[in-house]
């Protein structure tokens, strides 16, 4: 390999067998490709995390009231618009 690059220039990274087995077993695998830190996680686990931590459903009345109150509070403390 030249200059530490993968022989296929279209590939940025590869998983080692150990990393693949860890991800397959449900562990998160941290990687760094170029200047970017990445995490590999099995898709079913990712979906479970997204379902439990992210709600993209319609806003409830309570959520809308809280946002409106926060927005008005922020506007009150921001001072006049220049």
C-alpha positions as CSV (number, residue, x, y, z in Angstrom):
1,X,0.0,0.0,0.0
2,X,1.2,3.4,-0.9
3,X,1.2,6.2,1.7
4,X,-1.1,4.3,4.0
5,X,-4.0,4.5,1.5
6,X,-6.3,1.6,0.7
7,X,-5.4,0.0,-2.6
8,X,-9.0,0.9,-3.9
9,X,-9.1,4.7,-4.0
10,X,-12.9,4.6,-3.8
11,X,-12.8,3.0,-0.4
12,X,-12.3,5.3,2.6
13,X,-12.1,2.6,5.3
14,X,-12.5,-1.1,6.0
15,X,-13.4,-2.9,9.2
16,X,-11.0,-5.4,10.6
17,X,-12.5,-8.9,11.3
18,X,-12.4,-8.0,15.1
19,X,-14.3,-4.7,14.5
20,X,-16.8,-6.5,12.3
21,X,-17.4,-9.2,14.9
22,X,-17.8,-6.6,17.7
23,X,-20.4,-4.7,15.6
24,X,-22.1,-7.9,14.7
25,X,-22.3,-8.8,18.4
26,X,-24.0,-5.5,19.2
27,X,-21.0,-3.4,20.3
28,X,-20.4,0.1,19.0
29,X,-17.2,0.4,17.0
30,X,-15.4,3.7,16.9
31,X,-13.4,4.6,13.8
32,X,-11.6,7.5,12.4
33,X,-11.5,8.1,8.6
34,X,-9.5,11.0,7.5
35,X,-10.5,13.8,10.0
36,X,-13.9,12.3,10.9
37,X,-14.7,10.2,13.9
38,X,-17.4,7.6,13.1
39,X,-19.3,5.0,15.0
40,X,-20.5,1.7,13.5
41,X,-23.6,0.2,15.0
42,X,-25.8,-2.6,13.9
43,X,-28.8,-1.2,12.1
44,X,-31.4,-2.9,14.4
45,X,-29.8,-1.3,17.4
46,X,-29.6,2.1,15.8
47,X,-33.3,1.9,15.0
48,X,-34.1,1.0,18.6
49,X,-32.1,3.9,19.9
50,X,-33.8,6.3,17.4
51,X,-37.2,5.0,18.5
52,X,-36.5,5.6,22.1
53,X,-34.6,8.9,21.9
54,X,-36.1,10.7,18.9
55,X,-39.7,11.7,18.4
56,X,-40.5,13.0,15.0
57,X,-44.3,12.8,15.6
58,X,-46.7,15.8,15.8
59,X,-46.1,18.3,18.6
60,X,-48.4,18.1,21.5
61,X,-50.2,21.2,22.8
62,X,-47.9,21.1,25.8
63,X,-44.8,21.1,23.7
64,X,-46.1,24.0,21.6
65,X,-47.0,26.0,24.7
66,X,-43.5,25.4,26.2
67,X,-41.8,26.5,22.9
68,X,-43.9,29.6,22.7
69,X,-43.2,30.5,26.3
70,X,-39.5,30.0,25.8
71,X,-39.5,32.0,22.6
72,X,-41.2,34.9,24.3
73,X,-38.9,34.7,27.3
74,X,-35.9,34.8,25.0
75,X,-37.4,37.8,23.1
76,X,-38.0,39.7,26.4
77,X,-34.4,39.2,27.5
78,X,-32.8,39.9,24.1
79,X,-33.6,43.6,24.1
80,X,-34.6,45.7,21.2
81,X,-33.9,44.6,17.6
82,X,-31.2,46.7,16.1
